[in-house]
Amino acid sequence: MTGRAVRCPVCADRISWEPGAPVSVWDVENSRYETVRVTALAPEKRADLERLAYRQCPNPSGDTAAHYLPATYADHGEPLVIGLVGAPASGKTHLLTAMIRQIHLDGLGAHGITAAPLDFRRHRDFHDDYVRKFEAGGTLSGTDTGVVEAADILLLRGPTGARPVSFFDVAGEDLEDPEARNRATKFLAGTTAVVFVHGSEDPLDTGRPTPRSENRSFHLAVERLLALPDGARLPAVIAVTKSDRLRYVPPADRWLHRGDERTVDAARIRAESRDVFAYLHHVGAGASLRPFEAFTRCALHFVSASGGDAKPVDRGDPAVRHFPRGFRPTRVLEPLVSILAMTGMIAGAEAERVGAP
């Protein structure tokens, strides 16, 4: 390999990013990629074209269908690949949608970080299919099984530089599938951080002791990640979603009432982590604490993507639901801020202590 070596976030192969290689543009009329050679273009035209173009991954292992990455994917700092892991109906898609929406509403501005789409077409599709519907109060369907592409790829710029960030939201059914050649979970081999998503229990049940649970999504993902070189050193976060159901229940109420944080405070994050740990242990969700036991750096957070439960729109069809109070995300960026601190995107003494024992 003579170019810069990067790992493809889709197939997890290490590939060489050759300077001046042909790029492809999306042909809307024919729904296909069209190759364009850029070496003959003036520098200004070339840069403008590449910002909207793609490169086909060579996929040296040959074990994944043809896929493309933004043509500028390797022009920045080391890419981040963040996977959301959780059981079916745990709230992964709602959390990711709320998270990306808040990012583009300057939610990371307090930390000196700005965001822009790296893959404009992918980001437009994600906004149209998910963000717009959620903002209108609609519920989102779960992720389709067999999805192998990133949900969105953003470019985050901050004091430590610019880094592409790919977000993977894989169906819980795929995460629980032990098939070794499960393509949908291939991204785990190249992930750089993981958000483990646990759907909160109904607060009426929190006072009753329950037997230790089983969380197959967490278990299989953790074991696959630990098998990687230095897998135990991957930054990990446990996010308790649907925490609005716990807004009057200690200790969750304390954190939900704080709203979004504007600073990185390792002691505060450690205190919230202790409270989440205690909550999960109390409700018998000990299996969901497996990432805390497995990874050397792990933070735990209470989050609410919607701010309330969805209600049926039509009594005759209870499957059609909406959020009557609208879309009110709370603390959805805290898991991401912890990851950015643990991966060096947010720097400083406090960031270095986030997630540490």
C-alpha positions as CSV (number, residue, x, y, z in Angstrom):
1,M,0.0,0.0,0.0
2,T,1.5,3.3,-1.1
3,G,-1.3,5.7,0.0
4,R,-2.6,6.4,3.4
5,A,-3.8,3.3,5.2
6,V,-7.3,3.6,6.6
7,R,-9.9,1.1,7.8
8,C,-13.2,0.9,5.9
9,P,-16.0,1.4,8.3
10,V,-18.3,-0.9,6.3
11,C,-16.2,-4.0,5.5
12,A,-13.5,-3.4,8.2
13,D,-10.7,-4.0,5.8
14,R,-7.5,-1.9,5.9
15,I,-7.3,-0.2,2.5
16,S,-4.8,2.1,0.8
17,W,-6.2,5.6,0.0
18,E,-4.3,6.5,-3.1
19,P,-3.9,10.2,-4.0
20,G,-5.4,11.1,-7.4
21,A,-7.4,7.9,-7.7
22,P,-10.7,8.1,-9.7
23,V,-13.8,9.1,-7.9
24,S,-17.5,8.4,-8.5
25,V,-20.5,10.6,-8.5
26,W,-24.1,9.5,-8.0
27,D,-26.1,9.4,-11.2
28,V,-29.6,10.2,-9.9
29,E,-31.4,9.5,-13.2
30,N,-29.9,6.0,-13.5
31,S,-29.5,5.3,-9.8
32,R,-25.8,4.3,-10.1
33,Y,-22.3,5.5,-9.5
34,E,-20.4,7.0,-12.4
35,T,-16.6,7.1,-12.4
36,V,-14.9,10.5,-13.0
37,R,-11.2,11.0,-13.4
38,V,-10.0,14.2,-11.6
39,T,-6.3,14.3,-12.4
40,A,-6.9,16.7,-15.4
41,L,-9.1,19.1,-13.4
42,A,-7.9,22.4,-12.0
43,P,-7.2,22.1,-8.2
44,E,-10.3,24.2,-7.4
45,K,-12.6,22.1,-9.5
46,R,-11.1,18.9,-8.3
47,A,-11.5,19.9,-4.6
48,D,-15.1,21.0,-5.2
49,L,-16.0,17.7,-7.1
50,E,-14.3,15.5,-4.5
51,R,-16.2,17.1,-1.6
52,L,-19.4,15.6,-3.1
53,A,-18.0,12.5,-4.7
54,Y,-17.2,8.9,-3.5
55,R,-14.6,6.2,-3.8
56,Q,-15.4,2.6,-4.2
57,C,-13.8,0.5,-1.4
58,P,-11.6,-2.2,-3.0
59,N,-12.7,-4.6,-0.2
60,P,-9.5,-6.8,-0.3
61,S,-11.2,-9.6,1.6
62,G,-14.0,-9.8,-1.0
63,D,-16.6,-10.6,1.7
64,T,-18.9,-7.6,1.3
65,A,-21.1,-6.3,-1.5
66,A,-19.8,-3.2,-3.4
67,H,-19.8,-0.1,-1.2
68,Y,-18.6,3.5,-1.4
69,L,-17.1,6.0,1.0
70,P,-17.0,9.8,0.7
71,A,-14.0,10.8,-1.5
72,T,-12.6,13.0,1.3
73,Y,-12.9,10.3,4.0
74,A,-9.1,10.0,4.4
75,D,-8.3,13.7,4.1
76,H,-8.8,14.4,7.8
77,G,-7.8,12.9,11.2
78,E,-8.2,9.3,12.2
79,P,-11.8,8.3,11.6
80,L,-14.2,7.4,14.4
81,V,-16.6,4.5,14.0
82,I,-19.3,4.5,16.6
83,G,-21.8,1.6,16.8
84,L,-25.0,1.6,18.7
85,V,-25.7,-1.9,20.3
86,G,-28.9,-2.9,21.9
87,A,-31.8,-5.3,21.9
88,P,-34.8,-4.9,19.6
89,A,-37.0,-2.0,20.8
90,S,-34.3,-0.6,23.1
91,G,-34.6,2.8,21.5
92,K,-31.3,2.9,19.4
93,T,-32.8,4.5,16.3
94,H,-34.7,7.2,18.3
95,L,-31.5,7.9,20.3
96,L,-29.3,8.2,17.2
97,T,-31.9,10.4,15.4
98,A,-32.1,12.7,18.4
99,M,-28.3,12.7,18.8
100,I,-27.6,13.7,15.1
101,R,-30.3,16.3,15.2
102,Q,-28.8,17.9,18.3
103,I,-25.3,17.8,16.8
104,H,-26.5,19.9,13.9
105,L,-28.2,22.3,16.2
106,D,-24.8,23.2,17.5
107,G,-25.2,20.9,20.5
108,L,-21.4,20.3,20.7
109,G,-20.6,24.0,20.4
110,A,-20.0,24.4,24.1
111,H,-17.1,22.0,23.6
112,G,-15.6,23.9,20.7
113,I,-16.8,21.3,18.1
114,T,-18.7,22.0,14.9
115,A,-20.3,19.5,12.6
116,A,-21.0,19.1,8.9
117,P,-22.1,16.2,6.7
118,L,-19.2,14.3,5.2
119,D,-21.6,12.3,3.0
120,F,-24.1,14.9,1.9
121,R,-26.4,12.4,0.1
122,R,-26.5,10.0,3.1
123,H,-27.1,12.8,5.5
124,R,-30.0,14.2,3.5
125,D,-31.6,10.7,3.3
126,F,-31.2,10.3,7.1
127,H,-32.7,13.7,7.7
128,D,-35.6,13.1,5.4
129,D,-36.4,9.5,6.6
130,Y,-35.8,10.0,10.3
131,V,-35.1,13.5,11.7
132,R,-38.0,15.2,9.9
133,K,-40.5,12.5,10.9
134,F,-39.3,12.6,14.5
135,E,-39.5,16.4,14.7
136,A,-43.1,16.2,13.5
137,G,-43.9,13.9,16.5
138,G,-43.9,10.7,14.6
139,T,-42.4,7.4,15.9
140,L,-39.7,5.7,14.0
141,S,-39.7,2.1,12.9
142,G,-36.9,-0.2,14.1
143,T,-33.8,-0.7,11.9
144,D,-34.3,-3.2,9.1
145,T,-32.3,-6.4,9.5
146,G,-29.3,-6.9,7.2
147,V,-28.3,-3.2,7.1
148,V,-24.6,-3.0,6.6
149,E,-24.0,0.7,5.8
150,A,-23.5,3.6,8.2
151,A,-26.6,5.5,9.1
152,D,-24.8,8.8,8.7
153,I,-21.2,10.0,8.3
154,L,-20.3,13.4,9.8
155,L,-17.2,15.6,9.9
156,L,-16.5,17.0,13.3
157,R,-14.1,19.9,13.6
158,G,-12.6,20.9,17.0
159,P,-9.5,22.2,18.7
160,T,-7.7,18.9,18.2
161,G,-8.5,18.8,14.4
162,A,-11.2,17.3,12.1
163,R,-12.3,13.7,12.2
164,P,-14.9,11.8,10.2
165,V,-17.4,10.1,12.5
166,S,-19.5,7.2,11.2
167,F,-22.6,6.0,13.1
168,F,-23.9,2.5,12.8
169,D,-27.4,1.5,13.9
170,V,-27.8,-2.2,13.5
171,A,-31.0,-4.1,14.1
172,G,-31.2,-5.8,17.4
173,E,-32.1,-9.1,15.7
174,D,-28.8,-8.9,13.8
175,L,-26.9,-8.1,17.0
176,E,-28.4,-11.2,18.6
177,D,-27.6,-13.5,15.6
178,P,-24.5,-15.7,16.5
179,E,-23.9,-16.5,12.8
180,A,-20.1,-15.9,12.2
181,R,-20.6,-14.4,8.8
182,N,-23.3,-12.0,9.8
183,R,-22.5,-9.1,7.5
184,A,-24.6,-6.6,9.4
185,T,-22.3,-6.8,12.4
186,K,-19.1,-6.7,10.4
187,F,-18.6,-3.1,11.5
188,L,-17.7,-4.3,15.0
189,A,-14.3,-5.4,13.7
190,G,-13.5,-1.9,12.8
191,T,-15.3,0.1,15.5
192,T,-13.5,2.6,17.6
193,A,-16.2,3.2,20.2
194,V,-19.6,1.7,21.2
195,V,-22.8,3.0,22.8
196,F,-24.6,0.1,24.5
197,V,-28.3,1.0,24.6
198,H,-30.5,-0.3,27.4
199,G,-34.2,0.6,27.3
200,S,-35.4,1.7,30.8
201,E,-38.0,-0.4,32.7
202,D,-41.4,1.0,33.6
203,P,-40.9,3.0,36.9
204,L,-43.8,1.0,38.5
205,D,-41.6,-2.0,38.4
206,T,-38.4,-0.5,39.8
207,G,-39.3,-1.3,43.4
208,R,-39.7,-5.1,42.8
209,P,-36.6,-7.3,42.8
210,T,-36.2,-9.2,39.6
211,P,-33.9,-12.0,38.6
212,R,-30.7,-11.3,36.7
213,S,-31.6,-10.5,33.1
214,E,-30.1,-11.7,29.9
215,N,-28.9,-9.3,27.3
216,R,-27.9,-11.2,24.2
217,S,-27.1,-8.1,22.1
218,F,-24.7,-6.8,24.7
219,H,-23.2,-10.3,25.4
220,L,-22.4,-11.2,21.8
221,A,-21.1,-7.7,20.9
222,V,-18.8,-7.6,24.0
223,E,-17.4,-11.0,23.3
224,R,-16.7,-10.1,19.6
225,L,-15.1,-6.8,20.6
226,L,-12.9,-8.4,23.3
227,A,-11.5,-10.8,20.7
228,L,-10.0,-7.9,18.8
229,P,-6.5,-6.7,19.5
230,D,-6.7,-4.2,22.4
231,G,-10.5,-4.7,22.3
232,A,-10.8,-4.2,26.1
233,R,-9.4,-0.6,25.6
234,L,-12.3,0.5,23.3
235,P,-14.2,3.4,24.7
236,A,-17.7,2.3,25.8
237,V,-20.8,4.0,27.0
238,I,-24.0,2.5,28.5
239,A,-27.0,4.7,27.7
240,V,-30.3,4.1,29.6
241,T,-32.9,5.2,27.0
242,K,-36.5,6.2,27.6
243,S,-35.4,7.7,30.9
244,D,-38.3,10.1,30.8
245,R,-40.3,7.2,32.3
246,L,-38.0,7.7,35.4
247,R,-38.2,11.5,35.6
248,Y,-39.8,11.2,39.1
249,V,-37.7,8.2,40.2
250,P,-34.4,8.6,42.0
251,P,-31.6,8.7,40.9
252,A,-32.6,9.3,37.3
253,D,-34.7,12.4,38.2
254,R,-31.6,14.2,39.4
255,W,-29.8,13.9,36.1
256,L,-32.8,14.5,33.8
257,H,-33.5,17.8,35.6
258,R,-30.0,19.0,34.8
259,G,-30.6,18.9,31.1
260,D,-27.7,19.2,28.7
261,E,-24.2,19.8,30.2
262,R,-21.9,22.5,28.8
263,T,-18.6,21.3,30.3
264,V,-16.7,18.0,30.7
265,D,-16.5,17.2,34.3
266,A,-15.0,13.8,35.0
267,A,-16.3,13.7,38.6
268,R,-19.8,14.5,37.5
269,I,-19.7,11.9,34.8
270,R,-18.4,9.4,37.4
271,A,-21.3,10.3,39.7
272,E,-23.9,9.7,37.0
273,S,-22.2,6.5,36.1
274,R,-22.5,5.3,39.7
275,D,-26.2,6.2,39.7
276,V,-26.9,4.4,36.4
277,F,-25.0,1.3,37.7
278,A,-27.1,1.3,40.9
279,Y,-30.3,1.6,38.9
280,L,-29.5,-1.2,36.5
281,H,-28.4,-3.4,39.4
282,H,-31.6,-2.6,41.4
283,V,-34.0,-3.5,38.6
284,G,-32.3,-6.8,37.9
285,A,-30.6,-5.6,34.6
286,G,-27.2,-6.8,35.7
287,A,-26.5,-8.3,32.3
288,S,-26.6,-4.8,30.8
289,L,-23.6,-3.9,33.0
290,R,-21.4,-6.3,31.1
291,P,-19.7,-3.5,29.1
292,F,-18.7,-1.8,32.4
293,E,-17.0,-4.9,33.5
294,A,-15.4,-5.7,30.1
295,F,-13.9,-2.4,29.0
296,T,-11.2,-0.3,30.8
297,R,-13.0,3.0,30.1
298,C,-16.8,3.1,30.3
299,A,-19.3,5.9,31.2
300,L,-23.0,5.5,32.0
301,H,-25.7,8.0,31.2
302,F,-29.5,8.5,31.6
303,V,-31.0,9.8,28.3
304,S,-34.4,10.5,26.8
305,A,-34.7,10.8,23.0
306,S,-38.3,11.9,22.9
307,G,-39.2,13.3,26.3
308,G,-42.2,11.1,26.7
309,D,-44.1,8.0,25.6
310,A,-45.8,7.6,22.2
311,K,-49.6,7.4,22.2
312,P,-51.9,5.7,19.7
313,V,-53.2,8.2,17.0
314,D,-56.3,6.1,16.2
315,R,-57.9,3.8,18.7
316,G,-58.8,1.5,15.9
317,D,-55.1,1.0,14.9
318,P,-52.9,1.1,18.0
319,A,-49.8,0.5,15.9
320,V,-50.0,4.1,14.6
321,R,-48.5,6.2,17.3
322,H,-47.1,9.7,17.9
323,F,-45.6,11.8,20.6
324,P,-48.4,14.1,21.8
325,R,-46.0,16.4,23.6
326,G,-43.7,16.7,20.6
327,F,-40.0,16.0,20.4
328,R,-38.0,17.0,23.5
329,P,-34.7,15.2,23.7
330,T,-32.8,15.3,27.0
331,R,-29.1,14.6,27.5
332,V,-28.9,12.7,24.3
333,L,-25.4,14.1,23.5
334,E,-23.9,13.1,26.9
335,P,-22.9,9.6,25.6
336,L,-21.3,11.1,22.5
337,V,-19.4,13.7,24.6
338,S,-18.0,11.0,26.8
339,I,-16.8,9.1,23.7
340,L,-15.3,12.2,22.2
341,A,-13.5,12.8,25.5
342,M,-12.2,9.2,25.6
343,T,-11.0,9.3,22.0
344,G,-9.2,12.6,22.3
345,M,-11.6,14.7,20.2
346,I,-12.2,16.7,23.3
347,A,-8.9,17.3,25.0
348,G,-7.8,18.4,28.5
349,A,-7.2,16.9,32.0
350,E,-10.9,16.4,32.7
351,A,-11.4,14.6,29.3
352,E,-8.5,12.3,30.0
353,R,-10.2,11.1,33.2
354,V,-13.7,10.4,31.7
355,G,-14.6,6.7,31.9
356,A,-11.5,5.8,33.9
357,P,-11.8,3.5,36.9
